[in-house]
Amino acid sequence: MKHVKVILRDSMSHLGESGAIVSVRAGYARNYLLPRGLAYEATQANIRQLEDDKRRIDARAKRDYLEARRRASQLEGVSLTFHAKAGEESKLFGSITSADMADRLAEQSLDFKVDRRQIDLPEPIKALGVYTVQIRLHAEVKPEIKVWVIKAD
């Protein structure tokens, strides 16, 4: 039985992760993996290209992480205050949403824009109080801001 080495394009549960170099039977590679575009031959040129791509991806991931840390440092100590009309038992007439917070953050002196989808607010705020809200800047960087909802006169 002859084996060949191939590089996986996608993660496959029985073979390995995307980008892995695996040894499979020649017929399996020739009749299944290669024609379906699930893998490509592990030639020296392809291996070099794969290593270059990994280096580029790692560099981009590190740059994204450092940028998220820089942005998180700007969000440290930021607090937003909303004046809202409230009725019985501190219930608001209306609510404070992630879009409202994104608009208010845009008014701050930040050098970047926080998108409403980055604000981790499971449901809109519907009562007076002080809330801690996470901002998802990166998978590993999630600074928190304080949101004060106080009664309007």
N, C-alpha and C positions, 0 to 999 in steps of 0.2 A: 504494500500500500504506500503510495507516494503522497507526501504532504507538501503543501506550499504555504508560504507566509503571505498573509493579507492584512491590510489596515482597515479596520471597521469605520464606516462613515457614521453609523448610528449605534447607540447602545443596544446590545442584544443580550437578553437574560442568560442564555446558555453559553455565550462566547465571551462577552466582555463589554467594557465601556467604549464609547465613541473615541476614536483615535488610537485604540489599543492595537498592537501588532500581535496577531494570533496565528497559530499553525493549524491548518485544517486540511482535510483530504482534498486532493486535487480535483476530483469529480464534484465535490460539494461547492468548491470555489468556482469552478468552470461552469457548472450547470445551474447554480442557485444564487450564490452571493454576488458574483460579478455581473451577470445579466440584469439582476434586479437593482443594481446600484447600491447594494448594502455594504459593499467593501470594494477596495481597489488593491492592485498588486503592490506588494511591499518591496519596490525597487529602491536602489540607493537614492535616486532623485526624489522619489515620493517620501522616503523617510526623512530626507533633508528638509523637504517642503513642510512636512508634518512638524518637525522640530522648530522650524522658523515660525509657523503658525502658532504653536504653543507659546513660544517666547513672546510673540506679538500680543496674544490674548492675555498672558500673565502680566505684561507691561500695562496693558489697557486696564486690567482689573485693579492693579496697584494704583494707577493714576486715578481711577474712579473712586477707590476707597479713600485716598488722600484728599481728593476734592470734597468728598462727603464729610470727612473729618473737619476740613476747613470751614465748610458751611455750618456744621454742627456747632463749631465754636462761636459763630455769629449768632446762632439761635439761643445760646446759653443766656439765661437771665431774661429772655423776652417774655413779656406777659401781655395779654390782650384783655381789654376791658370792653364789655358790651353793656350798654344801658338799654334795658328792655322793660316793656310794660308787663306787669305781673298781676295776677288776681289772687284769689284765695289760695292758701297753702303754698305760696311761692311759685305757683304754676305760671309759665309764660303764656302770653297771647302770641302764638307763633312759636318759632324755635330758632336756635342758632345752629347753622349747618357748617360743614367743612368748606363750602364755597364762601360763606361769610368770613370764616377764619382766613382763607387764602387771600381774599380781598384786603382784609385788615393787615395781613403780613406784607402785602405788596406796598402798603403805606409806610412800613418800617424802612429803615435805611440799610436794607440788605442789598448785596450786589448780585443776587440771584432771585428767581421767582419760585415760590413754592406752589406746586400744582395742588388742586383740591384733592386729587387722588392719592397724594402723598400723606395727607392728614389722616391719621388713624382714629376715626370717630365712627364707632359701630352704628350709632343712631344719633340724630340731632339732639342737642341740649334743650330740654323743655322746662327747666326749673332754675331758680336763682341759686347761686353758689360759686364755689371755686373748683375748677376742674383741671386735671393734668392730662394733657393730650400729647401723644407721640407723633412725631413727624418722621416718616420713613424716607430717609435720604439714600440709604444703601441697605443691603441685607444685614450688615453688621453695625450700621450707624443709625440709631433712632433716638435723637435728642427729644427732650420733653419740654413743652412750654406750659405756662399757667394761663388759664382762661377764666377771667372773672366775669360773672354775669350778675349785675347789680340792678336794683329796681330804679326805673326812670321816674323822675318827679312828675 
